[in-house]
């Protein structure tokens, strides 16, 4: 299936020891989010999410790793303990269909 996107918004996210200390679980406001990790020379900064059984899952970032999630995934970013974590974040919004189609 093909997906039509109305818009995409991207930025580089910089997380340091001073930032993101109190990130709590949240859901993104976009229909689809891509996160690509640009480096891994830092400590901490893991991606924590609630899996489909209600348990916390931790993903340790690696350079060039990309995560894809929808607007229903509860997640948070753990604080960075040393170094700086850079990631490319892209939010996508779907086009609203004006009429029924096969796709």
Residue pairs with C-beta under 8 A, 6 or more apart in sequence:
1 103
2 103
3 94
4 94
4 95
4 97
5 32
5 92
5 93
5 94
5 95
6 93
6 94
6 95
6 96
7 92
7 93
8 90
8 91
8 92
8 93
9 30
9 90
9 91
10 88
10 89
10 90
10 91
11 88
11 89
12 38
12 86
12 87
12 88
12 89
13 85
13 86
13 87
13 88
13 89
14 84
14 85
14 86
15 45
15 77
15 79
15 80
15 84
15 85
15 86
15 87
16 80
16 84
16 85
17 79
17 80
17 81
17 82
19 80
20 45
20 77
20 79
20 80
21 79
23 76
23 77
23 78
23 79
24 76
25 50
25 74
25 75
25 76
26 74
26 75
26 76
27 71
27 72
27 73
27 74
27 75
28 69
28 71
28 73
28 91
29 71
29 91
30 71
30 91
30 92
30 93
31 70
31 71
31 92
31 93
31 94
32 68
32 69
32 70
32 71
32 91
32 92
32 94
33 67
33 68
33 69
33 70
33 71
33 89
33 90
33 91
33 92
34 66
34 67
34 68
34 88
34 89
34 90
34 92
35 47
35 66
35 67
35 69
35 87
35 88
35 89
36 64
36 65
36 66
36 67
36 87
36 88
37 61
37 62
37 63
37 64
37 65
37 66
37 85
37 86
37 87
38 63
38 64
38 86
38 87
38 88
39 63
39 84
39 85
39 86
40 61
40 62
40 63
41 83
42 80
42 81
42 82
42 83
42 84
42 85
43 80
43 81
43 82
43 83
44 78
44 79
44 80
44 81
44 82
44 85
45 61
45 77
45 78
45 79
45 80
45 85
46 58
46 59
46 60
46 61
46 77
46 78
47 58
47 59
47 61
47 67
47 75
47 77
47 78
48 56
48 57
48 58
48 59
48 75
48 76
48 77
48 78
49 56
49 57
49 59
49 69
49 73
49 74
49 75
49 76
50 56
50 57
50 73
50 74
50 75
51 57
58 78
59 65
59 67
61 85
61 87
69 75
